[in-house]
């Protein structure tokens, strides 16, 4: 996975609708699904405007983050980027969209984390305390670190899920990380790229943390802050491979700068916390 299908596909049969757990972030992000060979495939679009059609680069962000997490060795949902014709409101549109497979194993059911927390938390237990009690500490620390690296604005309680084996009653595992479209240079227009501060701590949604991606790092015990392998030039080449003609060269370079500088800053913060 994490591939680009450049040959345009006819996907006009898909029916698009709003996800029922849309986060409320500015914009409309349409989703669809199909059954292929007994597998359920989920699709989503970048920001949709009824007047201008599909705009934005959220689907490209999904692919870039997917490849980045491959390089860093972090468990996550795989996404492909597909060039396709689709139908929206009776109008044919040419887009790049994301596709992913269902990450549930056979016999598992899933539940969004905010609903699980609402039904299973104890007294005044916070979402973070709940996750730690469930034994998900390592995964949560990885998530908070990753969300800082990519400046993920949208880790609300519906963008985290738990999976349960039906035969084991209430035994849950945390689902792989998914839904990273609202990250990196999200919302930055082409003409504003040169002024975009890649280290700025912009407001985020975090179900287990607060509104600051950098301050959320302080929730991680100093001796538990994830250690990431340095990203080599080969790693960065892989992350941005074959994106020419899909996003501009200046946008790619700004995204590279953002990943490198935020990783360096994270490592500085980790070193200081451990002294």
C-alpha positions in Angstrom: 0.0 0.0 0.0 1.0 3.7 0.1 1.1 3.7 -3.6 -0.1 6.2 -6.3 -2.4 5.0 -9.1 -1.8 7.6 -11.8 -3.8 6.0 -14.6 -7.3 7.6 -14.3 -9.9 5.2 -12.9 -13.7 5.4 -13.6 -15.1 5.6 -10.1 -18.3 7.3 -11.0 -20.3 4.5 -9.4 -19.4 5.6 -5.9 -21.9 7.3 -3.8 -20.5 10.1 -1.6 -21.7 11.3 1.8 -20.6 13.1 4.9 -19.1 10.8 7.6 -21.4 10.8 10.5 -18.5 11.5 12.8 -17.3 14.6 11.0 -15.1 16.6 13.4 -16.5 20.0 12.7 -13.2 21.3 11.3 -13.8 23.9 8.6 -14.5 22.1 5.3 -16.5 19.1 4.0 -14.8 15.8 3.6 -16.9 13.2 1.7 -16.5 9.5 2.1 -17.6 6.3 0.3 -17.0 2.6 0.2 -17.2 -0.5 -2.0 -16.9 -4.2 -1.8 -14.1 -5.7 -3.9 -13.3 -9.4 -3.8 -14.9 -9.8 -0.4 -13.0 -6.9 1.0 -14.5 -3.6 2.0 -12.6 -0.6 0.6 -13.1 2.9 2.0 -12.6 6.0 0.0 -12.4 9.7 0.9 -11.8 13.0 -0.8 -10.0 16.2 0.0 -12.0 19.3 1.0 -15.2 19.7 -1.0 -16.8 22.9 -1.8 -20.2 22.8 -3.7 -19.2 25.7 -5.8 -15.5 24.9 -6.5 -15.6 21.1 -6.3 -12.9 19.1 -4.6 -10.0 21.3 -3.5 -7.1 21.0 -1.0 -4.4 18.4 -0.5 -5.7 16.3 2.4 -5.6 13.0 0.4 -1.9 13.7 -0.5 -1.2 14.3 3.2 -2.6 10.9 4.0 -0.2 9.3 1.5 2.8 11.3 2.8 2.1 10.5 6.4 1.5 6.9 5.6 4.9 6.6 4.0 6.5 8.6 6.8 5.1 6.2 9.4 6.4 3.3 7.4 9.9 4.9 7.6 9.5 5.5 11.3 8.1 2.0 12.0 4.8 3.1 13.5 1.7 1.0 13.2 -0.9 2.7 11.0 -3.6 2.3 8.4 -2.3 2.1 4.8 -3.6 4.5 2.1 -3.3 4.5 -1.6 -3.8 7.7 -3.7 -6.0 7.1 -6.8 -6.5 9.4 -9.8 -10.1 9.0 -10.7 -13.3 10.4 -12.2 -16.2 10.6 -9.8 -19.7 12.0 -9.8 -20.7 14.7 -7.3 -24.1 16.4 -7.4 -24.6 15.2 -11.0 -21.2 16.7 -12.1 -18.2 14.6 -13.2 -15.0 15.6 -11.4 -11.4 14.5 -11.9 -9.7 14.1 -8.5 -7.0 12.3 -6.5 -8.7 10.4 -3.7 -7.6 8.0 -0.9 -8.4 4.3 -0.6 -7.9 2.1 2.4 -8.9 -1.4 3.4 -10.8 -2.3 6.6 -8.2 -2.8 9.4 -10.4 -5.2 11.4 -9.4 -8.8 11.7 -11.9 -11.6 11.3 -14.1 -11.8 14.3 -13.4 -8.3 15.5 -15.8 -5.4 16.0 -14.8 -1.8 16.3 -16.0 1.2 18.3 -14.8 4.8 18.2 -12.8 5.7 21.3 -15.0 8.5 22.6 -18.0 6.2 22.7 -16.0 3.4 24.4 -14.7 5.9 27.0 -18.2 7.2 27.6 -19.5 3.8 28.5 -16.4 2.3 30.2 -14.5 5.0 32.1 -14.4 5.1 35.9 -15.7 8.1 37.8 -13.6 11.2 37.0 -11.1 9.2 34.9 -9.8 11.3 32.0 -9.5 9.9 28.4 -5.7 9.7 28.9 -6.1 7.9 32.2 -8.6 5.5 30.6 -6.2 4.7 27.8 -3.4 4.0 30.2 -5.7 1.7 32.3 -6.5 -0.2 29.1 -2.8 -0.9 28.7 -2.3 1.4 25.6 0.4 3.6 27.0 3.1 2.8 24.4 0.6 3.4 21.5 -0.6 6.7 23.0 2.9 8.0 23.5 3.7 7.2 19.9 0.5 8.9 18.7 1.2 12.1 20.6 4.7 12.2 19.2 3.5 11.5 15.7 0.8 14.1 16.0 3.5 16.7 16.9 5.7 15.7 14.0 3.0 16.1 11.4 1.0 18.8 13.3 -2.2 16.7 13.2 -5.1 19.1 13.9 -7.8 16.4 14.1 -7.2 13.6 16.6 -10.7 13.8 18.1 -12.4 10.9 19.7 -13.9 9.6 16.5 -10.5 9.5 14.8 -9.3 6.9 17.3 -10.9 3.4 17.5 -10.7 0.3 19.6 -11.1 -3.2 18.3 -12.7 -6.1 20.3 -12.5 -9.8 19.7 -16.2 -10.9 20.1 -15.3 -14.2 21.8 -13.2 -12.4 24.5 -15.9 -10.2 25.8 -14.5 -6.8 26.8 -10.9 -7.4 25.7 -9.9 -4.4 23.4 -6.9 -3.4 21.4 -6.2 0.1 20.0 -6.7 0.3 16.3 -3.8 1.4 14.1 -3.4 5.2 13.6 -5.5 6.6 10.8 -7.0 9.8 9.4 -4.1 12.2 9.0 -5.4 14.5 6.2 -5.7 17.6 8.4 -1.9 17.8 9.1 1.3 19.2 7.6 0.4 22.3 5.5 -3.3 21.8 5.9 -5.1 25.1 4.9 -2.0 26.8 3.5 -2.6 28.3 0.1 0.2 28.1 -2.6 0.9 31.8 -2.3 1.4 31.6 1.4 3.9 28.7 1.5 7.0 30.9 1.9 5.5 32.5 5.0 4.3 29.3 6.7 6.1 28.7 10.0 6.7 25.0 10.1 7.4 25.1 13.9 4.3 27.2 14.9 2.2 25.4 17.5 -1.2 25.8 15.9 -4.5 24.8 17.7 -5.3 21.1 17.5 -8.0 18.7 18.6 -6.7 15.9 20.8 -9.1 13.5 22.6 -6.5 12.5 25.1 -4.7 15.8 25.3 -5.2 19.6 24.9 -5.2 22.2 22.2 -1.4 22.3 21.8 0.5 19.6 19.9 3.8 20.6 21.6 2.3 20.9 25.1 0.8 17.4 24.6 4.3 16.0 24.5 4.6 16.9 28.2 2.0 14.2 28.9 4.5 11.6 27.9 6.8 10.4 30.8 10.3 11.5 29.9 11.7 8.0 29.9 8.8 6.9 27.6 9.2 9.5 24.8 9.5 7.5 21.6 12.9 7.3 19.9 12.7 7.6 16.1 15.4 6.6 13.8 16.9 9.5 11.8 15.3 10.0 8.5 17.8 9.5 5.7 17.7 11.1 2.3 16.5 7.7 1.0 13.7 7.8 3.5 12.7 11.3 2.4 12.9 10.4 -1.3 10.5 7.5 -0.5 8.1 9.7 1.4 7.8 12.1 -1.5 8.3 9.7 -4.4 6.2 10.3 -7.6 4.3 13.4 -6.3 5.4 15.7 -9.1 2.4 16.9 -11.0 0.1 16.1 -8.1 1.4 18.8 -5.7 3.9 21.6 -6.6 7.6 21.5 -6.0 7.5 24.3 -3.5 4.8 22.5 -1.5 6.9 19.3 -1.4 10.0 21.2 -0.2 8.0 23.0 2.5 6.6 19.6 3.7 10.1 18.2 3.8 11.3 21.1 5.8 8.4 20.7 8.2 9.0 17.1 8.8 12.8 17.5 9.3 12.6 20.6 11.6 9.8 19.2 13.7 11.6 15.9 14.2 14.8 17.8 15.2 12.8 20.0 17.6 11.1 16.9 19.1 14.5 15.3 19.6 15.7 18.4 21.4 12.6 18.4 23.7 13.1 14.7 24.4 16.7 15.2 25.3 15.9 18.1 27.6 13.1 16.1 29.3 15.4 13.2 30.0 18.2 15.3 31.7 
